[in-house]
Amino acid sequence: MPIQPTAHYAMGGIPTDIEGRVVIDEKNTPMPGLYAAGEVACVSVHGANRLGTNSLVDILVFGRRGGRHAASFIKENDWVPLPARPEEPARALVSQVLNSTGKERAADIRDVLQDEMMDKASVFRDAAGLTALRDKLGELRERYRRVKAEDRGLQYNTELLEVIELGCLLELAEVLVESALARQESRGGHYREDFPKRDDVNWLKHTLAYQAPKKIELKFKPVVITKFQPMERKY
Ligand SMILES: Cc1cc2nc3c(=O)[nH]c(=O)nc-3n(C[C@H](O)[C@H](O)[C@H](O)COP(=O)(O)OP(=O)(O)OC[C@H]3O[C@@H](n4cnc5c(N)ncnc54)[C@H](O)[C@@H]3O)c2cc1C
């Protein structure tokens, strides 16, 4: 029976406020009408280590709060006018994959991505591994431009789905690696072997990642401390 480790939980995610509204900057400006809740969201209750608590907070508490807020938002707001042909980017993406003349298979690229991320960007990381991984991701993105789906059908085409998901995985891997390289300390599920100490003076802050034309841009957001003062976690 083949056994493979799997990701238990993805820490971080789409930043939201406590109403589940997606926020788009360091000042917590909400994006009107866009909500996220659950593991995909980052409402920032868990700090850098969700394993110390549980997913029920994300799902039940903030799912409910987000749902309630979305329901009242809908009552008070009308649809925004859509741009002409709003489906065009999605159509272009699908047709690019289905008409690709490249020779790369998504499964081959995904295998390398999985191995490399597991080896160099799981909990234990260091600058040398992450820098090598950054280069490897560039190579994989290049290969991904030549990816093709052998199944060219339009009904229940799971290969097409996998190709599109692989593009998302590559983007997220880049966000993860750039954020991990920048954070020169250890905290929660991020252990930098070259910076083993937690550093609240410089790093008690959230990382925000933005897709700039050529690279990932990082900004930082302060952590709001209320009742519970930060202290070293001891088991
Ligand atoms: C092995 C394992 C063990 C775990 N153990 C624990 C534990 O002991 N305690 C704990 O608190 N947490 C645990 N977790 C984490 C917890 O299970 C998850 O964080 C939680 O289930 C996430 O819930 P969710 O509703 O946010 O997302 P999910 O449960 O991932 O739900 C997302 C849903 O969206 C669907 N979907 C995806 N894409 C689309 C699309 N394009 N269109 C429509 N639907 C779509 C998916 O099919 C899925 O049903 C564990 C996770 C794993 C993997």
The ligand as an SDF file (V2000), in Angstrom:
LIG
                    3D

 53 58  0  0  0  0  0  0  0  0999 V2000
   -5.4350   14.4800    7.2890 C   0  0  0  0  0  0  0  0  0  0  0  0
   -6.0270   15.7060    7.9470 C   0  0  0  0  0  0  0  0  0  0  0  0
   -6.3430   15.6920    9.2850 C   0  0  0  0  0  0  0  0  0  0  0  0
   -6.8870   16.8160    9.9030 C   0  0  0  0  0  0  0  0  0  0  0  0
   -7.1730   16.7810   11.2410 N   0  0  0  0  0  0  0  0  0  0  0  0
   -7.6970   17.8590   11.8430 C   0  0  0  0  0  0  0  0  0  0  0  0
   -8.0150   17.8290   13.2450 C   0  0  0  0  0  0  0  0  0  0  0  0
   -7.8210   16.8510   13.9420 O   0  0  0  0  0  0  0  0  0  0  0  0
   -8.5370   18.9530   13.8050 N   0  0  0  0  0  0  0  0  0  0  0  0
   -8.7680   20.0830   13.0800 C   0  0  0  0  0  0  0  0  0  0  0  0
   -9.2640   21.0520   13.6320 O   0  0  0  0  0  0  0  0  0  0  0  0
   -8.4660   20.1410   11.7410 N   0  0  0  0  0  0  0  0  0  0  0  0
   -7.9520   19.0560   11.1100 C   0  0  0  0  0  0  0  0  0  0  0  0
   -7.6430   19.1080    9.7760 N   0  0  0  0  0  0  0  0  0  0  0  0
   -7.9000   20.3350    9.0320 C   0  0  0  0  0  0  0  0  0  0  0  0
   -9.3830   20.4740    8.7100 C   0  0  0  0  0  0  0  0  0  0  0  0
   -9.8910   19.2250    8.2800 O   0  0  0  0  0  0  0  0  0  0  0  0
   -9.5560   21.5320    7.5890 C   0  0  0  0  0  0  0  0  0  0  0  0
   -8.9090   22.7190    7.9440 O   0  0  0  0  0  0  0  0  0  0  0  0
  -11.0330   21.8250    7.3520 C   0  0  0  0  0  0  0  0  0  0  0  0
  -11.7230   20.6420    7.0150 O   0  0  0  0  0  0  0  0  0  0  0  0
  -11.1840   22.8620    6.2520 C   0  0  0  0  0  0  0  0  0  0  0  0
  -12.5570   23.0810    6.0310 O   0  0  0  0  0  0  0  0  0  0  0  0
  -13.0490   24.0320    4.8850 P   0  0  0  0  0  0  0  0  0  0  0  0
  -14.5470   23.9360    4.8560 O   0  0  0  0  0  0  0  0  0  0  0  0
  -12.4560   25.3840    5.0600 O   0  0  0  0  0  0  0  0  0  0  0  0
  -12.4060   23.4650    3.5610 O   0  0  0  0  0  0  0  0  0  0  0  0
  -12.6430   21.9760    2.8460 P   0  0  0  0  0  0  0  0  0  0  0  0
  -13.1370   21.0340    3.8920 O   0  0  0  0  0  0  0  0  0  0  0  0
  -11.3810   21.7580    2.1360 O   0  0  0  0  0  0  0  0  0  0  0  0
  -13.8360   22.3240    1.8980 O   0  0  0  0  0  0  0  0  0  0  0  0
  -13.6550   22.9620    0.6590 C   0  0  0  0  0  0  0  0  0  0  0  0
  -14.7120   22.4100   -0.2750 C   0  0  0  0  0  0  0  0  0  0  0  0
  -14.7110   23.1680   -1.5030 O   0  0  0  0  0  0  0  0  0  0  0  0
  -14.8190   22.2660   -2.5790 C   0  0  0  0  0  0  0  0  0  0  0  0
  -14.2740   22.9460   -3.7810 N   0  0  0  0  0  0  0  0  0  0  0  0
  -12.9790   23.1770   -4.0870 C   0  0  0  0  0  0  0  0  0  0  0  0
  -12.8910   23.8210   -5.2580 N   0  0  0  0  0  0  0  0  0  0  0  0
  -14.1480   24.0250   -5.6820 C   0  0  0  0  0  0  0  0  0  0  0  0
  -14.6950   24.6680   -6.8290 C   0  0  0  0  0  0  0  0  0  0  0  0
  -13.9320   25.2290   -7.7540 N   0  0  0  0  0  0  0  0  0  0  0  0
  -16.0350   24.6840   -6.9440 N   0  0  0  0  0  0  0  0  0  0  0  0
  -16.8300   24.1310   -5.9830 C   0  0  0  0  0  0  0  0  0  0  0  0
  -16.3510   23.5250   -4.8870 N   0  0  0  0  0  0  0  0  0  0  0  0
  -15.0380   23.4780   -4.7400 C   0  0  0  0  0  0  0  0  0  0  0  0
  -14.0370   21.0420   -2.1530 C   0  0  0  0  0  0  0  0  0  0  0  0
  -14.4280   19.9100   -2.8730 O   0  0  0  0  0  0  0  0  0  0  0  0
  -14.4320   20.9410   -0.6770 C   0  0  0  0  0  0  0  0  0  0  0  0
  -15.6050   20.2060   -0.4710 O   0  0  0  0  0  0  0  0  0  0  0  0
   -7.1210   17.9850    9.1380 C   0  0  0  0  0  0  0  0  0  0  0  0
   -6.8110   17.9910    7.7780 C   0  0  0  0  0  0  0  0  0  0  0  0
   -6.2730   16.8680    7.1770 C   0  0  0  0  0  0  0  0  0  0  0  0
   -5.9700   16.9090    5.7040 C   0  0  0  0  0  0  0  0  0  0  0  0
  1  2  1  0
  2  3  1  0
  2 52  2  0
  3  4  2  0
  4  5  1  0
  4 50  1  0
  5  6  2  0
  6  7  1  0
  6 13  1  0
  7  8  2  0
  7  9  1  0
  9 10  1  0
 10 11  2  0
 10 12  1  0
 12 13  2  0
 13 14  1  0
 14 15  1  0
 14 50  1  0
 15 16  1  0
 16 17  1  0
 16 18  1  0
 18 19  1  0
 18 20  1  0
 20 21  1  0
 20 22  1  0
 22 23  1  0
 23 24  1  0
 24 25  2  0
 24 26  1  0
 24 27  1  0
 27 28  1  0
 28 29  2  0
 28 30  1  0
 28 31  1  0
 31 32  1  0
 32 33  1  0
 33 34  1  0
 33 48  1  0
 34 35  1  0
 35 36  1  0
 35 46  1  0
 36 37  1  0
 36 45  1  0
 37 38  2  0
 38 39  1  0
 39 40  1  0
 39 45  2  0
 40 41  1  0
 40 42  2  0
 42 43  1  0
 43 44  2  0
 44 45  1  0
 46 47  1  0
 46 48  1  0
 48 49  1  0
 50 51  2  0
 51 52  1  0
 52 53  1  0
M  END
$$$$
